[in-house]
Amino acid sequence: MRAKHLVLLFLILATALGTTSCHKWNVKRKQKRDLRQMENKQAQKQKEADAKYQEAVKRNASHQSKSAKKSMKRNYKKADRYNNHKKEFFLKRWFGGKKKRRRSAPDNS
C-alpha cells in the first residue's frame, strides 16, 4: 500500500515538473519565432523602400537629357564607391596620373 502511494506521488510530481520545463521551452521557441518574423518584416519593408527609391531615381532620370543621365550615372557610381569605402579601379590608379588638388584662394584679411 505504501509503495503504491510513493509510486503515485512520484508520477504526479514527475508530470508536474515535466510540464513546467516543457512550457518554458515553448515560450522560448515562440519568442524566437516572433523575433524572426519581426526581422523578416523589417527586411521586407527595407526591400520595398529600396525598390521605391530606385524607381524614383529612374523616374527622375527619365526627365533628363542624355548627357545629364550619363553624368548622373557616373556620379551615382562614384558616390556608391566612396560610401562603401572602395578604391578606384586599379588601372585608373596606376595610369591615371596624379590628381591636382584645389587650393582655396588665399585669405587677404
Protein Blocks (a to p, Z undefined) as FASTA:
>chain_A
ZZmmmmmmmmmmmmmmmmmmmmmmmmmmmmmmmmmmmmmmmmmmmmmmmmmmmmmmmmmm
mmpcfklmmmmmmmmmmmmmmmnopacdfklmmmnopadddddddddZZ
